Structure formats: structure tokens, C-alpha cells
Amino acid sequence: MNSAKLQKAVIYARVSGTKQVREGDGLRSQEMRCREFASYKGYEVAEVFRDDASGGSTHRPAMTAMIQLLKKHRAHGWVVIIDDISRFARDVRGHWELRDLLRAAGGKLESPSIEFGEDSDSILVENLLASVSQHQRQKNAEQTTNRMRARAMGGYWVTRAPIGYRFERVSGHGKLLVRDEPLASIIADAMEGFASGRLQTMTEVKRFLESQPAYPRNQNHEVHIERVSEMFDRCVYAGHITYEDWGLRLIPGKHEPLISLQTWQTIQERRYGTPKVPARQDLSDDFPLRGFVTCAHCQEPLTACWSKGRSARYPYYLCDTRGCPDTRKSIRREKIEGEFETLLSSLKPTEGLFNLAFDIFRDQWNARLTSARTQGMSLEKEIKLVEKKIEQLLDRVVEASSESVIRAYEKRIQDMETQKAVMRDKLANCGKPLKGFNETYRTAFDFLANPCKLWHSPRIEDRRAVLKLVFAEKLPYARGEGYRTAQISMPFKLLGNAHGRKNEMVPRDGVEPPTLRFSVACSTN
């Protein structure tokens, strides 16, 4: 037979996702069967179209490209070969929509599995097969959802791994979320920082995440504030599973938490409680004291700027308040920041008081551990009391007829469920500190021993933290005179280094206890 007179045909093959393309051989097997059918019918295969999209959608790239090709050759009436009716569409409406598109484009549908016709019996069979295909798709979706929900009820995360975690096969668990470092530690630091108030606003959390080179950013090389909000919403970081659509909330998870459930609850209270003052937009590494040092005459915060000289630019702090005697009179950055470091260095505590404070904290730590082990029975009683209240509220929900009353009861039940989950989390960890004494207090005592060390950090967040932790109020500064009396925070007052008092010299090698110094050295090596 002359090849020019052969009937032209195209093959359409489809699988439900890219995973089947990578791991399966569905597209290839469909194509081979369709080519065999084309050879039997004497068709010449002009092109093969492959899709990896759900059959529930009629908008597929390969299908659209095939329709466009058929329209170009409408006059010749090309044949479209499919392996099975389920590869064409997975619901009745979508099937006939695509059939109409093919008919309008001049195509004729054929398959080795079914003979398509225009008589009533053929259309009935086609409708039945399309309906069966739709039922199979819906049934598979139901079974998949039910299995995922059942696994989630068992404490397993069943959707895409959140940032900071990755899936790993673990014996006895299957795929389990495990920490993905360094992202896990970055997220834990950000969430604990917000819960403690070290990071006051979500904008400060955003800046903190953007300062971490390993943390992913968007196309504009920034972390969007919505990503921060999503991170705070997810209780998966607190070791619990929530899928609101499935009616699952705060299910204890099998994975390792990054923070405690109590910390996560504190984050929610801070987010939806009293709004915090937005972080200053003009803070930078160039002027870490901007906004914290005030003019001694007008008590307004000093601003800062770069001044252009003949051959270079020079940094200055200055008062920008109208009517102030020192308005627009600049102060060299090295002078004001140098005097600040001198002030900060003078706040080093004496060795005797520091060691005494260390011993007091250690005694308190041991006392709390002893007390925590006896709190289990009290927590169990509180949990039973909350459960009883929940049962009473559920009875009221059943009896209530007003929608507003029902919603109010449901809100109270949800709050109590959260309260119960927090108490269960406390009960599970009662008497089990997450970290040892040295590891827990190492950073705090290292800072108290020498606040200048953190001030020399390259991160602006650390230097701003020094200002908040060391001083109870903003620092007044008089041009030509220096800093006025500083109001220091309570820890440094208690450690006895107030102005005008004679203090012991701080040893060159520091005042940390030997065990503390050893742990610090280990952590930095």
C-alpha cells in the first residue's frame, strides 16, 4: 500500500502524576499497545501525546496540543487512539466534553479496548464505561483519604514535609518526619525567640530568617511575612498533628518536636494578644545604637547618618529634634559607640557574686527537678477535670438550638482541647528537662559574665538584644559630656556592679565556673 494513502493517526497516553512517569512504565506500555492497534488497522502514527495529569481535569497540556494539531488537519479526519477509556477521562462530564472537542477538531476516537459508535447501544456502553471509570477514580480518592486520615490519627504527618523536616524511612514507622538541619535549628531558634520576646514582632522574625543563608527565600531573595505566619500556625513543630478538614486537632505525633507545645501556645497568645510596636525599618549594622540612645536635652532618640567628605564618607549620630540646643550637631560614631563599650565593660560582675548566683541557680534547678516529679498526679487530676468540663459542654451543644450558642460552645471546647493537650505534653515531660543545667544556662551565664562578647556579634539582632537585656531604659547621652546615669536591668543590679561602687577586678580568663567554661569550649569547637 502507498504510504501517502495511509490513514494518519495520533496516540494519546496518560498517567495520573509525575511519580508514575518516574517510577512506572504506564506511558510506554500504553503507547506500545496503541501502536500495535494502529499497525493492525493500517494507520500511520504521526505523533504521540503524553500527559501526566489527573483524569478528572480536561485542561491538560498534551491534550490541548493534540486538539490544536487535529484542527490543522481537520480536512483529513485523523484518528485518535487511546489504550482505554479511563486514559481519556475519569468522569462522565469530562469524557463527553473531550469527545465534543475531538469531534469539532475533526478527530475520530478509537481504542483496542472498546469500539466507539454513534448508535444508541454504543453510546450506552460508552456512558457505562465512563461512569465506571468515574466511580473508580472517586473510590480511589476516598480510600486514599481514609488511609491518610487513619495514619494521621496514629500521629504521622501524611502530606508534604514542612520546612525544617524531611521524610525518612524508619523501622516500625514507615516514612517518618525527621529533623532537616540546619533548617530545623533555625526554625526552633526563630519560634523560641518570638515566644520569649527576644524577637518582638513577626517582622523581626522575618529579618532573622533572612539573615540565615541556609533558609530558603522567594524570587525576590526575601522571606515573605506570610511564610512566617504559616510557620507559626503549624503545631507540627511542637510535635503534634492537626488536619482541620479531617476533624483532627493536636494529635500527639511520632516525630521529634522542634519546640514544646507550651512554647507553641505562647506564640499563639503573643500573636493574637496585644499588638507589639513594629520593628524599626532604619536599623542596620552601621548604627546599632540608633533609636536606643537619647539626647540628654530633649530626651528624643538620636538618629544617625553617613556624611560625605572630600574623599570618603563618615558615620555620625545626631539629634534631629527642632528647638533642641543640640539639634543637627553631630557626634562621631566611634566616640559614642566607644563610650558605650566602656560602659558595657564596666558592668562585668565580680567573681564572688557571679559564683554565688551560679550556685543559687543550680540549687533552684535541682529543687525544680524534685518538685516537677511530684506534679504528675496534680496534672492528671487537672486533665480529668478538663475532660469532664468538655463532656458537659458537648451535652449542652446537643441540647442547644441557637447557632450562635453552638458556635460559642464549640469555641470553648476547642480551647479546652488545646489546654488538655498542653497539660498532656507537660505530663509526658514532667521531671524530664529538654536540656541539662549547663546547656540550658550556658548562654545566659556567658552573657552575664561578659555582655561585651555578645555586643561584638556580627548579627544586628544580637546587639539589639544586648540593649534590651542590659538596660532597663534608653540611654541618655549629652554631646561633649558622654552618657548620663544608666538604668541597668535587675540581673546586673543584683550582680552588684552599680556605678560609684568599688568592685573587684574581673580575671582575664573570665569568671565562669570550670564546668561552665568546659561546656562553652566544647560547644564552640
N, C-alpha and C positions, 0 to 999 in steps of 0.2 A: 504494500500500500504506500502511496506517495505521502511523505511526512507533511507536506504542505496541506493535505486534506484532513489530517488528524484533528479530532475534536480537542480543543485546548481545555485544560483543567488546572485548578489550583487546589492545594491541600491546606486545610486548617486544622491545627493541633493545639490543645490547651491543657495546662495543668494548673492547679489552684494556687501555687506560690513559688517563689524563687528557691525555697528549700527543696521542693520536688525536682526543680531543674538541676540543682547541685548534686543531690543525693540519689535521685531516682533516674529511671530510663523511660519515663512515660512518653515524653515527646518523640523520642526516637522510635519507640515501638508503635505509636500511633502513625507516624509517617511511613514506616515500613509496610504496615497493613494497608494504608491508603494507596501507596504506590503499587502494591500487588493488585489491588482492586482496579486501579487505573490501567494497568497492563492488561488485565483480563478484559476490560471494556474497550481497549484500544484508544485510550486517551493519552495525550501528550501533556505531562506535568510542566506547566510554565513556571510556577513558583510555589514555595511552601511558606505559610504564615504560622508563626508560633507565638502563643500568648502564655503568660504566667500570672493570670489574674483570676479572681473568683468568677464562677459561672453565674452568680447572682447579679452581676453588673453587665449591662450591654455596652458600656463605654470601655473598650479595650483597644490598646494601640494597634495590635496586629489585625484585629477585626476591622478597625477604621481604615487601615492601609489597604486591606483586601477589597473593601467596598469601593474605595477610590479607583483601584485597578480595574475592577469589574465595570465601573461606569465608563472608563476609557474604551473598553472593548464591548460595550453593550450590544452593538450590532451583531457580534459573533456568538453571543449567548454562551459564555464559558460555564463550565461545570465546577461546583464547589464540593469537594469530597471531605467528609468527616468520618472519623473512626466509629463514633457512637453518638447518639442524640444528646447524651449527657455532656459531651465535649463542646456542644454547640451552645447550650444554655441550661441552667439548672432550675428554671421556673417557667410556668406556662406563659405568663405575660411576656417575659423576656424572649422566649422562644419565638413567639409569633411576631414580636417587634423586629427581630433579626430576619425572620423569614420574609417580612414585608420589605425590609431594606434590600435583601438579596434579589427579590423579585423586581423591585424598582430599578436595581442596577443591572438587570438582565442576566443574573446568575441562576443556576439550577442546582438545587441541593441533592446530593446523592451520598449513599453510605453502604458499606458492605454488611451492615447490621440491620438495616431497615430499608424498605422500598417506599419512597415518598410518592404520593399521588394526589390528584385533585378531586377524586370521588369521595363520597361521604364516608365510606368504610375506611379508606386510607387516612382521612383526616381524623376519624375517631381513634384509630390506633396511634396516630401521631400525638394526639392530645393525651391519650392514656400514658404513653411513654414519657411525655414531657411532664405530666403530673407526677408520675412515679419518680422521675429524676428530681423534681422539686421536693417531694417528700423525703427522699434520701438526703438531700442537702440540709433540709431543716432538721431531720433526725440526727444527722452527724453533728450539727451545731449544738443541738440540745444535749447530746451525750458528752460532747467536749466541754460545754459549760458546766454540766453536772459534775464531771470528773474534776475540773479545775476548782469548782466550789468546794467539793469534798476534800481536796488536797489542801486548799486554803484553810478550811476548818481544822485541819490537822496541824496548822502552824507553818505552812510552807508558802513562800511567795511564788505566784504562778504566772505573772506577767513579766514584761521586760525588766531586767535588773536595774534598780535605781543607781544613779551615780554614787560611787563610793563602795559599791558591791559588784561582784561578778558571780556567775554560776559556776559551780564545780561539783563534779560527781563525788559523793561521799558515801561510803559503805553504810547501808542501812537507811539512807535518806533519799537516794537518787540525786537529782540536781538540787543543790542547797546553796543559798547565798553565803558567800564568804567575803571577808574584807578585801577591798581592792586598794592597795597602798600605792602612792601616798594620799590618794583622794579621800580614803576613809578617815585618816587622821586630820586632814584639812577640814572636812565637814564636821567632825567631832569638835575640833577647836572652835570653829565658827558658831556652832549651836551652843556650846557651853559658854562661849564668850558673850553671846546675846542673853542667855539665861541669867548669867551673873551680873550683867550690866557693864561689863568691860567694853562690849560693843553696844552702844546705846540704841542705835536705830538700824533698820534694815539697810539703809544707805551705807552705814559703816560696815555692815556685814558684806555688802556688795563690794566695797572698796577692799576689804580684807581678802575676799576671794580673788579679786582681780590682781592682787599683789602676789598671788601664788602662781608661779609659772606652770605648774602641772595641772591647774584647774582649767577645764575647757571653757572657751569663750565663743560668742557668736561671730558672724561675719564682720562685725564692726570692732572685733577684738575687745569686747566688754562682756560682763555678766549682767544679764537683764534682771531687773528687780523682781520680775515675775518668777524667774527661776529660783530666787531666794525664797519667795513666798511658797512655792511648791515644795521646796526642801523642808521648810518649817512645818508644812501641813502633814508630811509623811511620818506616821508613827512607826514605820518600818525601821527607822534609825534608832528607835527606842526598844527594838526587839519585839514589836507587835505587828499584827496583820489587820488591815482594815480594807474591806471592799463594800462600800455603801450600797452599790447596786445589787449585791447579793445578800444584803442584810447582815453582813459580818462586820463586827467592830471590836477592835482591841483584843484580837485573839493572840494569846502568847505564841510567839514564833520560835522556830527551832534554830534560827540563825543567831549569830553573835551580835548584840546591840552595840551601837557606837556611843550612845548616851543612855542614861537611865530614863525610865518612864516619868519619874518625878521631874527631871530636867526638861523633858518634852512638854509636860503640863505647865511648867513655869514659863516656857516660851510662849505657849498659847495665852496664858494670863497676861504676859507682857505685851503681846501683840494686840490684844483686844481690850486692854485696860487703858490707863491714862496715856494719851499720846505724848511722845517724847519730842524735845526740840530737835529739828532736823540738823544733821551734821553740817558744819560749815563747808561751803564749797571752795573757799580760798585757802584751805590748809594744804601745805606742801612740805616737802623735805627741806626746802630752802629756809622756811621760817616756822620752826616747830612751836615757838612761844606766841605766835600771833593769836590774839583773842584771849590769852590767859594772863598776860602781863597788862596791868592797867596803868594809866597816867596818875601819878600821885596827886596832881592838882585837881583834875576834873573827874577822876575815878572811871573814865571811859577806857575800854580796851585799846591798846596800841595796835595800829595796823603796820604793814611792812611793804617794802617795795625795793626794786633794783633801780639804782640811779646811774645814768650813763655819764662817764667821764670822757676825757680826751682819748684815752687808749683802752679803756676797759669799763666794765660795769661793776658797781659797788652796792652791796646789800645794806639796807638801813631799816630800823624800826622808827616809828614816829607817831605822835598824837595828831589825829585829824579832826579834832573837835573845835568847832568855831567858838571864839571867845576865850579859849583856854590860853594861859600865858605861854605854854609850850607848843601851841598849835603849829604844825608843819616844821618843827625843829627836830632834825633827825638825830638818831643815836646809832653808832656803828654796830653792826650785828655782832662782831667779835667781842665788843665790850659788854653788851647786855647779856649775851649768851655765856661769855666767860665768867661774868659775875654770878650768873645763875649756877654754873657748875661749882663755883666756890661755895655758894650757899648750900647746894645739894651735898657736897662733900662734907660739910660741917655737920650734917645730920646722921653721920655714922654712929651707931650706938656703941656704948662701952662694952668691953668684953664680958665683964661681970654680969651686967644686966641682960646682955644677949643670951648668955648661957643659962641664966635664970629663967628667961622667957622660954627658951627651948625646953628646959626641964618641965616647966608648967604645962606647956602644950603636950608634951609626951605623957605626963600624968593624966591630963584630961582625955587624951586619946585612949589610953588603957581603960579609964573609967567608963568612957562611952562604949567601948567594946563589951565590957562586962554588962553594962546596962542594956545594950542592944540585944544581947542573947536572952534577956528576960522579957523582952517586949513582944515576943511571938504570940503568947497567949492573949495579950491585950489586943493585938491586931486581929486575931481570929475572931474575937468577940465583936469587934467593930465591923468586920466583914459580914458576920451573921446578922448584925443589926441593920446594915445597909440592905442586905438581901431581903430581909423582912419588909423594910420600907418599900422596896421595889415591887414586891408581891402585892402590897396594899395599893400602890398606885396603879398596878395593872388591873386590879379588881375595879378601881374607880374608872379606868379607861373603858372597860366593858360596859359599865353602867351609865357612863356619860353619853349625852345626845348632842351636845353643842360641839361644833368643830373647833372653836377657839379653845374650849376647855380641854378637849382631847389633845390638841397640839401643845398646850401648856404642860399637861401631864407627861406627854412623850418627851418634851424637852427636859423635864426634871428626871425622868427615868434615864435618859441618855447621860445626864450629868452624874447621876449616881453610879451608872455603869462605869464611867470613867474613874470616879472616885474609888470604886471597888477594885478596878484593875490596878490603879496606883498602889493601893494597900496590899494587893496580892504580890505586886512587884517588890514592895518593901519587905513583905513576909518572906519571900523567896531568898532575899539577900540579907535578911536580918542576921547581924553578927558577922557578916562576910564583907569587909571593906573591899572596894574595887582595886585599891592600891594600898601598899604598905605606908607606914608613917613617914619614912624618909622620902619616898617617892611623892607622897601627897603634899608634904610641906616643904619639899626641897626648893621649889621656885620661890615660895613666899619668904622663907628664911634667907635664901640667897639674895633676894631683893632687899629685905630689911637690913642685912649686913652691909650692903653696898648699893644704894639706889643709883649711883652713877653708872654702874655696869649696864643696867637696862637703858639708861639715857643714851648711851653710846650705840644702841642698836640701830641698824640701818633702816628699820621699819618705823614709819611715822606713827603707826598705831601704838607701838611700844613706848615711844617717847611721850605721846599724849597720855598714855596710861600712867606714866610716872607722875605727871602733873596732877592727875585725879587722885592718885593713891597717897602722895606725899603731902599735898597741901589741902587744907580744908576750905580755903578761899583763894580767889585770884590774887596775884602778887602785885602790890603797888610799887611803881618804880619812878623815882624822881631824877630827871635829867641833871647830870653833874653831881649827884649825891649817891645814887645807887638804889638798891632795894630797901624799902621800909620794912618794918617788922612783919615777918611772915607768919600766917596762921597755919601751923602744921597739923597733920591728921593725928588722930588719937594713938595709933600704934607707935609713932615716933615720939609722941609726948611721953607715953608710958615707958619707952626705952631710954628716956632721960637724956636728951641732948638739946634741951631748950637753950635759947640764946642767953648769954650772960652767966652761964653756969660753967664751972671748971670741970672738964671731962678728961678721962684718961685717953692716952694716945691709942689709936687703933693699930694693932700689929700689922706689919706689911703683908703677911700671908693670909690676912683675914681673920674672922672670929668665928667661923663656922665650927661646930663640934666635929671631931675627927670622923665620926660615922657619916655625917652630912657631907663633909668635904670629899670623902671617898666616893659617895654615891654621885655627887656632882661630876667628879672626874670621870667616873665610868660612863656617865650619860653623854659626856662631850667627846669621848674617844671613839 
